[in-house]
Every structure is written in structure tokens, then in C-alpha cells.
Amino acid sequence: MRTAYKVRVYPTPEQAAVLNRTFGCVRLVWNKTLAWRQHRYRAEGVTTSYAQSNRYLTELKRDPEFGFLFEVSCVPLQQTLRHQYTAFVNFFAGRARYPRFKSRHGKQSATYTRSAFRWRHGRLFLAKMDAPVEFVWSWPEVDLATLNPTTVTVSRDPDGRWHASFAVETADETTETVDETTDEGGQAPAIGSAVGVDLGVKDFAVLSTGKRIANPRHLERKAKNLARYQRRMARKQRGSNNRNKAKAKVARAHTKVRDARADFLHKTSARLVREHDLIVIEDLAVQNMVRNRSLARVISDCGWGEFRRQLQYKSAKHGRHLIMIDRWYPSSKTCSACGHLLAELSLDTRTWHCPSCGTWHDRDTNAAKNILAAGQAVSACGADVRHTGPSRVQSAAKQETSPARVGTPLL
């Protein structure tokens, strides 16, 4: 398992200058190499390998115009080429979108491998720096002296905050990312409880137990402040110090929203993993759902994709079982009592009456109960539908001939 510990970093002015210079060189190499790749493909119709891009970087550094590339460590520049090659591999495999050019106004980062940093008794020494980089460690149960990071990624957010991510190899096979808001690790004792989770917009989640988790709507609560800060920034002259200050205020406002959302998602996912042995959710196509312009901002504010990622690594970390059923499973319009399947059920219908058994259903609670039943059927047949591929992959819930429900659906 590859675990990444993300911490706050407080560099000195001299270290910040070195890191900013490294960020600029990393961004330049990425953009130059990406433009060169595109030109080769359009002119010659050939793809570019990592070895070819590495030779292009060598030729680029020999150009007197780019002699400043020798002033920073060469490792982050080479890691940029590796990341770009991986981005193209993911694009052609259908796992990511086409790589884009990097902007100086967004988040900046540089990755150092073991040849470009030293780890001495819990202190970090980066290349081109004499003094160690100060950071705050938030895991007292992890001994810094015994930590052996394989890579260190230093980043700077648009609001001016610095972070470092230490990647550490462990014995397990899963991957997780840990930051300051996550809970402690270790196998959790068995409880014997299972829950189905129906994600939504009005309520963030409705559980099969009937409990509702309210949607905090972090972005909506801060929308007026964000609009005011953005109007102030728009009135400033471009390139002036006042505009830079106004832009920093906008970035800090967005940071507050992002941190509040991350804190809510971490606490909610940790509570579900701590209180239940089996968790069943739907495999939602969030990227397709945000194409709806009317709901794009609300869905993005919910953070369903991040919530699913946290449930995945926390379930594996604490010995829980997470099952994702197929997104096309008709959980909302199937009666959880008798299995009757409605022909149609509009989105504005929040409660409905089963014409077969007479049960009165709340739409979301009924869906959560059906999600749990489908997940228990998957667990009973020994299948695992925690796939991360395209939506064409069907889960075992679709392959079940007799779902774990009372009665048989009436078509």
C-alpha cells in the first residue's frame, strides 16, 4: 500500500525563492514538452515516448535561452516528464481527459525522488537547500525517525499555503492519501452492522436505517462573500499589487470552502466506517451528472467523488467491506417490501404508495434499503463490484437472478 502523509510546510524566504524558481521551471518544461508533443503529432503523425521527451529536455537545457534550468534540481524536471507520459497513458486508456497546459496562477507543485532529498532523523533536506524545511507533523503515533519516504511532493496553493506530501510504501495492496483531518489507522472490531447509502442533493446522504445526513452546502453559504471578493478584484488594474491582494482574498475564500467540505466528508466517511461492517453505495457517474448546468454547482459542492474515494481507502484500512452496485439499478422505484417495480417515477415525487402491497415509501429511504439489499446479494454470491473502470462494466447486482428482497419484482 502506498500511503501519502500531507503536512503543512513553512519555508524560509530563501527556501521559498528556491521552490518558486523550481515551480516555474517545472511549469516551463511541462508546457514546452506538451507543445512539442502536439506539434510532432500534427506534423508527423507520431506519438512521443518518455525517452524521446527526455532527450528533448536535454536539448532544451542546452539552449542558452533556457540556461536557468540548470539553477534548479533536475529531478523535478524529469518527474514532470514522467507525469506527463502517465497523463497521456491515462488519456488514451479513457481514464482521464487530455493533458492541459499549466498556468502560473493555479496550484504549483514539484516532486522530488530519493536522489533529490535527504531524510535525516525526521528532518527533510531538499536539493539546492542547506537548511531543513520546517513542517508540522500531525500523527503522534507515527515515528518520524523510522519514516522512509520514497517521494516528496512540495506544493503551493493559490492562497499562499505550502504543503508537502510524503509517499511511503507499506505492505498492503491498496492506496490511500492521509492528511491532517483523517482518523487514526488500525483494524476496527467487527460490529455486525450493514448500511445502504443513497447520496442526494437535498440531503447529502440517506441511510437504510432512516437516518438523514444534511447537506451543509458550503459553497452556497459562502457564495455572497465570494461574489463580493470577485467584484472587488475585477475593479483592480491588471498587474497591480492591489489586484494581487484581491486575488489572494478570493483564493483564501475558496480555500475556506474547500477545507470545510473536506472536513465534513472526512468526518462523515469515518463515522460510517466506524459504525458499520458493510457499506453499500451506488456507482454514480459524477462526471456525467455535472454536465447538467442546472445542477452542476450543487453536485460539485457535494463532493460525491471524494466521498467515495475516502470510503474506499478507509474501508480497506479498517477492515470493512465496501460494495458499489450498478448505477442503473432501479433503487428508487422498486418497493423494498414486496419488490414491485414502478414503470415511471418522476424526480419531483418524494413519496409514493406501492400498488402491490400498499406500503407507503419515502423515495430516498426506500432507495437506501434497496441499495443495501442489492449489496448483501452481491456479498452473498461472493462477487466484488468495486471497479474503477468505465461505466460499461456491470456489477454483480445486475447478474443476480434472485436479489435479496422480499417478493419478486413485478414488471
C-alpha positions as CSV (number, residue, x, y, z in Angstrom):
1,M,0.0,0.0,0.0
2,R,1.3,3.5,-0.9
3,T,0.4,5.9,1.9
4,A,0.8,9.7,1.5
5,Y,1.0,11.9,4.5
6,K,0.2,15.5,3.7
7,V,1.5,18.2,6.0
8,R,1.8,22.0,6.2
9,V,5.2,23.4,5.3
10,Y,6.7,26.7,6.5
11,P,9.7,27.5,4.3
12,T,12.1,30.4,4.9
13,P,12.2,33.3,2.4
14,E,15.3,31.8,0.8
15,Q,13.7,28.3,0.6
16,A,10.5,29.8,-0.8
17,A,12.6,31.6,-3.5
18,V,14.2,28.3,-4.5
19,L,10.9,26.5,-4.6
20,N,9.2,29.2,-6.6
21,R,12.1,29.0,-9.1
22,T,11.6,25.2,-9.3
23,F,7.9,25.6,-9.8
24,G,8.5,28.0,-12.7
25,C,11.0,25.6,-14.3
26,V,8.6,22.6,-13.9
27,R,5.8,24.6,-15.4
28,L,8.0,25.7,-18.3
29,V,9.2,22.1,-19.1
30,W,5.7,20.8,-18.9
31,N,4.3,23.4,-21.3
32,K,7.2,23.2,-23.7
33,T,7.2,19.4,-23.9
34,L,3.4,19.3,-24.3
35,A,3.6,21.8,-27.2
36,W,6.4,19.8,-28.8
37,R,4.3,16.6,-28.5
38,Q,1.4,18.2,-30.1
39,H,3.5,19.7,-32.9
40,R,5.1,16.3,-33.7
41,Y,1.8,14.5,-33.8
42,R,0.2,17.1,-36.1
43,A,3.2,17.4,-38.4
44,E,4.4,13.8,-38.5
45,G,1.6,11.8,-37.0
46,V,3.8,10.0,-34.5
47,T,3.5,9.7,-30.7
48,T,6.2,10.6,-28.2
49,S,7.8,8.2,-25.7
50,Y,9.3,9.1,-22.4
51,A,12.8,8.6,-23.7
52,Q,12.2,11.0,-26.6
53,S,10.8,13.6,-24.3
54,N,13.8,13.2,-22.0
55,R,16.1,13.8,-25.0
56,Y,14.1,16.9,-25.8
57,L,14.6,18.2,-22.3
58,T,18.4,17.7,-22.7
59,E,18.3,19.7,-25.9
60,L,16.2,22.4,-24.2
61,K,18.7,22.8,-21.4
62,R,21.5,23.2,-23.9
63,D,19.7,26.2,-25.4
64,P,21.3,29.4,-24.0
65,E,17.9,30.9,-23.7
66,F,16.9,28.3,-21.1
67,G,20.2,28.1,-19.2
68,F,18.4,28.9,-16.0
69,L,17.1,25.4,-15.9
70,F,20.5,24.3,-14.5
71,E,19.8,26.5,-11.4
72,V,17.2,24.1,-10.0
73,S,17.4,20.4,-9.4
74,C,17.0,18.2,-12.5
75,V,14.9,15.6,-10.6
76,P,11.6,17.6,-10.5
77,L,12.0,18.3,-14.2
78,Q,12.4,14.7,-15.1
79,Q,9.5,13.8,-12.8
80,T,7.4,16.3,-14.8
81,L,8.1,14.3,-18.0
82,R,7.1,11.1,-16.2
83,H,3.9,12.6,-15.0
84,Q,3.1,13.9,-18.5
85,Y,3.7,10.5,-20.0
86,T,1.4,8.9,-17.4
87,A,-1.2,11.5,-18.2
88,F,-1.2,10.6,-21.9
89,V,-1.4,6.9,-21.0
90,N,-4.4,7.5,-18.8
91,F,-6.0,9.7,-21.6
92,F,-5.6,7.0,-24.3
93,A,-6.9,4.4,-21.8
94,G,-10.1,6.5,-21.2
95,R,-9.3,7.2,-17.5
96,A,-8.6,10.9,-17.8
97,R,-9.1,13.9,-20.1
98,Y,-6.4,15.3,-22.4
99,P,-3.5,16.9,-20.6
100,R,-3.7,20.7,-20.4
101,F,-1.1,23.5,-20.2
102,K,-0.2,24.6,-16.7
103,S,-0.9,28.2,-15.5
104,R,1.2,30.2,-13.1
105,H,-2.0,31.4,-11.3
106,G,-3.1,27.9,-10.2
107,K,-1.6,25.4,-7.8
108,Q,2.1,24.8,-8.2
109,S,4.0,21.6,-7.3
110,A,7.3,19.8,-7.7
111,T,8.1,16.1,-7.0
112,Y,11.4,15.0,-5.5
113,T,12.6,11.5,-5.5
114,R,15.2,10.0,-3.2
115,S,18.1,11.3,-5.2
116,A,16.9,14.9,-4.7
117,F,16.2,14.9,-0.9
118,R,17.6,13.6,2.3
119,W,15.6,12.3,5.3
120,R,17.7,12.6,8.5
121,H,16.1,11.8,11.8
122,G,12.7,13.1,10.8
123,R,14.1,16.2,9.1
124,L,13.7,17.0,5.4
125,F,16.6,18.4,3.3
126,L,15.6,19.2,-0.3
127,A,18.1,19.7,-3.2
128,K,19.6,23.1,-3.6
129,M,18.9,23.9,0.1
130,D,21.3,23.8,3.0
131,A,18.8,24.0,5.9
132,P,16.0,21.6,6.6
133,V,12.4,22.5,5.6
134,E,10.2,23.1,8.6
135,F,6.8,21.3,8.6
136,V,4.2,20.3,11.2
137,W,3.6,16.6,11.8
138,S,0.0,15.7,12.9
139,W,0.4,11.9,13.6
140,P,1.9,11.3,17.0
141,E,1.5,7.5,16.6
142,V,3.9,7.6,13.6
143,D,7.6,7.9,14.4
144,L,9.3,10.4,12.1
145,A,12.7,8.8,12.7
146,T,11.5,5.5,11.3
147,L,9.6,7.0,8.3
148,N,11.2,6.2,4.9
149,P,9.5,8.3,2.2
150,T,10.1,7.3,-1.4
151,T,8.9,10.7,-2.9
152,V,8.2,14.1,-1.6
153,T,5.8,16.5,-3.4
154,V,6.0,20.1,-2.4
155,S,3.1,22.3,-3.4
156,R,1.9,25.9,-3.0
157,D,-1.8,26.7,-3.1
158,P,-3.2,29.9,-4.8
159,D,-3.8,31.3,-1.3
160,G,-0.1,31.1,-0.4
161,R,-0.2,28.0,1.8
162,W,2.6,25.5,1.4
163,H,2.2,21.7,1.7
164,A,4.4,18.6,1.4
165,S,3.2,15.1,0.7
166,F,5.4,12.2,1.8
167,A,4.8,8.9,-0.1
168,V,5.6,5.8,2.0
169,E,5.4,2.2,0.9
170,T,3.7,-0.3,3.2
171,A,2.8,-4.0,2.9
172,D,-0.9,-3.8,1.8
173,E,-2.0,-3.6,-1.9
174,T,-4.4,-0.6,-1.7
175,T,-3.6,3.1,-2.0
176,E,-4.6,5.9,0.4
177,T,-3.9,9.5,1.0
178,V,-3.8,10.8,4.5
179,D,-4.0,14.5,5.6
180,E,-4.5,16.4,8.8
181,T,-8.2,15.7,9.1
182,T,-8.2,11.9,8.8
183,D,-8.7,9.5,11.7
184,E,-6.2,7.1,13.1
185,G,-5.4,3.8,11.4
186,G,-5.8,0.2,12.6
187,Q,-8.2,-2.7,12.1
188,A,-11.6,-1.9,13.7
189,P,-13.5,-4.6,15.7
190,A,-16.5,-6.3,13.9
191,I,-19.8,-4.7,14.8
192,G,-22.2,-6.8,12.7
193,S,-24.0,-3.8,11.1
194,A,-24.6,-3.1,7.4
195,V,-25.9,0.1,5.8
196,G,-27.0,1.3,2.4
197,V,-26.3,4.8,1.5
198,D,-28.3,6.8,-1.0
199,L,-26.5,10.1,-2.0
200,G,-28.5,13.1,-2.9
201,V,-28.6,16.9,-3.2
202,K,-31.3,17.9,-0.7
203,D,-29.9,15.6,1.9
204,F,-26.2,14.7,1.4
205,A,-27.0,11.0,2.3
206,V,-30.0,9.0,3.4
207,L,-29.2,5.7,5.2
208,S,-31.2,2.5,5.1
209,T,-31.7,2.9,8.8
210,G,-33.8,6.0,8.1
211,K,-31.2,8.5,9.3
212,R,-30.6,11.6,7.1
213,I,-27.3,13.4,6.8
214,A,-28.0,17.0,5.9
215,N,-26.2,18.7,3.0
216,P,-24.1,21.6,4.5
217,R,-24.0,23.4,1.1
218,H,-20.6,25.0,1.9
219,L,-20.3,26.9,-1.4
220,E,-23.9,28.2,-1.3
221,R,-23.3,29.7,2.2
222,K,-20.2,31.5,1.0
223,A,-21.5,32.5,-2.4
224,K,-22.2,36.1,-1.5
225,N,-18.7,36.6,0.0
226,L,-17.1,35.0,-3.0
227,A,-19.1,37.3,-5.4
228,R,-18.1,40.4,-3.4
229,Y,-14.4,39.5,-3.4
230,Q,-14.5,38.7,-7.1
231,R,-16.2,42.0,-7.9
232,R,-13.5,43.8,-5.9
233,M,-10.8,42.0,-7.8
234,A,-12.4,42.8,-11.1
235,R,-12.2,46.6,-10.3
236,K,-8.5,46.4,-9.8
237,Q,-6.0,47.2,-12.5
238,R,-4.4,44.1,-14.1
239,G,-0.9,43.5,-13.0
240,S,-1.1,45.8,-9.9
241,N,-0.3,44.9,-6.3
242,N,-3.9,45.7,-5.3
243,R,-5.2,43.2,-7.8
244,N,-2.8,40.6,-6.4
245,K,-4.0,41.2,-2.9
246,A,-7.6,41.0,-4.0
247,K,-6.9,37.7,-5.9
248,A,-5.3,36.3,-2.7
249,K,-8.5,37.1,-0.8
250,V,-10.6,35.3,-3.4
251,A,-8.2,32.3,-3.2
252,R,-8.5,32.3,0.7
253,A,-12.3,32.4,0.4
254,H,-12.3,29.3,-1.9
255,T,-9.8,27.6,0.5
256,K,-12.2,28.0,3.4
257,V,-15.0,26.4,1.4
258,R,-12.7,23.6,0.3
259,D,-11.4,22.9,3.8
260,A,-14.9,22.9,5.3
261,R,-16.1,20.4,2.7
262,A,-13.1,18.2,3.2
263,D,-13.6,18.2,7.0
264,F,-17.3,17.3,6.6
265,L,-16.5,14.4,4.1
266,H,-13.8,13.0,6.4
267,K,-16.0,13.0,9.5
268,T,-19.0,11.5,7.6
269,S,-17.0,8.8,5.9
270,A,-15.1,8.0,9.2
271,R,-18.3,7.7,11.1
272,L,-19.8,5.3,8.5
273,V,-16.7,3.1,8.5
274,R,-16.5,3.1,12.3
275,E,-20.2,2.1,12.8
276,H,-20.8,-0.4,10.0
277,D,-19.0,-3.6,8.8
278,L,-20.7,-3.5,5.3
279,I,-21.3,-0.3,3.4
280,V,-23.2,-0.2,0.1
281,I,-23.3,2.8,-2.2
282,E,-24.2,3.4,-5.9
283,D,-21.5,3.7,-8.6
284,L,-22.5,7.2,-9.6
285,A,-21.2,8.8,-12.8
286,V,-20.4,12.2,-11.3
287,Q,-18.6,13.5,-14.4
288,N,-21.7,12.9,-16.5
289,M,-24.0,14.4,-13.9
290,V,-22.2,17.7,-13.6
291,R,-22.9,18.3,-17.3
292,N,-26.3,19.4,-16.3
293,R,-25.9,23.1,-16.0
294,S,-28.8,23.5,-13.5
295,L,-27.3,21.1,-11.0
296,A,-23.5,21.2,-11.8
297,R,-22.6,23.6,-9.0
298,V,-24.7,21.9,-6.4
299,I,-23.4,18.4,-7.3
300,S,-19.8,19.6,-7.3
301,D,-20.3,21.2,-3.9
302,C,-21.5,17.8,-2.5
303,G,-18.1,16.1,-3.3
304,W,-19.5,12.7,-4.1
305,G,-16.4,11.5,-5.9
306,E,-14.1,12.5,-3.0
307,F,-16.6,10.9,-0.5
308,R,-16.4,7.6,-2.5
309,R,-12.6,7.7,-2.5
310,Q,-12.4,8.2,1.2
311,L,-14.8,5.4,1.8
312,Q,-12.7,3.1,-0.3
313,Y,-9.4,3.6,1.4
314,K,-10.8,3.9,4.9
315,S,-12.8,0.7,4.5
316,A,-9.6,-1.2,3.3
317,K,-7.6,0.4,6.1
318,H,-10.0,-0.6,8.9
319,G,-11.0,-4.0,7.6
320,R,-14.5,-3.0,6.4
321,H,-16.3,-4.1,3.2
322,L,-17.4,-1.6,0.7
323,I,-19.7,-2.6,-2.2
324,M,-20.7,-0.4,-5.1
325,I,-23.8,-1.5,-7.0
326,D,-24.6,-0.6,-10.6
327,R,-25.7,2.9,-11.3
328,W,-28.6,1.7,-13.4
329,Y,-30.1,-0.4,-10.6
330,P,-33.8,1.0,-10.1
331,S,-33.4,1.5,-6.4
332,S,-35.9,4.4,-6.1
333,K,-38.8,2.9,-7.9
334,T,-38.6,-0.6,-6.5
335,C,-40.6,-1.5,-3.5
336,S,-38.3,-2.6,-0.7
337,A,-41.1,-4.6,1.0
338,C,-42.5,-6.7,-1.9
339,G,-40.2,-6.0,-4.9
340,H,-42.8,-4.3,-7.1
341,L,-41.2,-2.2,-9.8
342,L,-42.9,1.0,-10.9
343,A,-42.9,1.8,-14.6
344,E,-42.2,5.5,-14.1
345,L,-41.2,7.7,-11.1
346,S,-40.6,11.4,-11.7
347,L,-37.9,13.2,-9.8
348,D,-40.3,15.6,-8.0
349,T,-42.2,12.6,-6.5
350,R,-40.6,12.3,-3.0
351,T,-43.1,9.7,-1.6
352,W,-45.1,7.0,-3.3
353,H,-47.6,4.3,-2.5
354,C,-46.9,0.7,-3.6
355,P,-49.8,-0.6,-5.7
356,S,-48.9,-4.2,-4.9
357,C,-48.5,-4.4,-1.1
358,G,-49.8,-1.0,-0.1
359,T,-46.6,0.2,1.6
360,W,-46.0,3.9,1.8
361,H,-42.4,4.8,0.9
362,D,-40.2,7.7,1.3
363,R,-38.3,7.9,-2.0
364,D,-34.7,8.2,-0.5
365,T,-35.2,5.8,2.4
366,N,-36.7,3.2,0.1
367,A,-33.7,3.6,-2.3
368,A,-31.2,3.2,0.5
369,K,-32.9,0.0,1.6
370,N,-32.8,-1.4,-1.9
371,I,-29.2,-0.5,-2.2
372,L,-28.4,-2.4,0.9
373,A,-30.4,-5.4,-0.2
374,A,-28.5,-5.5,-3.6
375,G,-25.2,-5.1,-1.8
376,Q,-26.0,-8.0,0.5
377,A,-26.9,-10.1,-2.5
378,V,-23.6,-9.3,-4.1
379,S,-21.8,-10.2,-0.8
380,A,-23.7,-13.5,-0.6
381,C,-22.6,-14.5,-4.1
382,G,-19.0,-13.7,-3.4
383,A,-18.7,-11.0,-6.1
384,D,-16.9,-7.7,-5.8
385,V,-18.0,-4.7,-7.8
386,R,-15.5,-2.2,-6.5
387,H,-14.4,-1.5,-10.1
388,T,-12.8,1.8,-11.1
389,G,-13.2,1.4,-14.9
390,P,-15.7,2.9,-17.3
391,S,-19.4,2.8,-16.7
392,R,-19.9,0.0,-19.2
393,V,-18.8,-2.5,-16.6
394,Q,-21.8,-4.1,-15.0
395,S,-21.8,-5.0,-11.3
396,A,-22.8,-8.4,-9.9
397,A,-26.1,-6.8,-8.7
398,K,-27.3,-6.9,-12.3
399,Q,-26.2,-10.6,-12.7
400,E,-28.2,-11.7,-9.6
401,T,-31.3,-13.7,-10.7
402,S,-32.9,-13.5,-7.2
403,P,-32.0,-10.3,-5.4
404,A,-32.1,-10.3,-1.6
405,R,-35.5,-8.7,-1.4
406,V,-38.9,-9.8,-0.2
407,G,-41.0,-11.0,-3.1
408,T,-40.4,-10.8,-6.8
409,P,-40.4,-7.6,-8.9
410,L,-43.5,-7.2,-11.0
411,L,-42.6,-6.0,-14.5
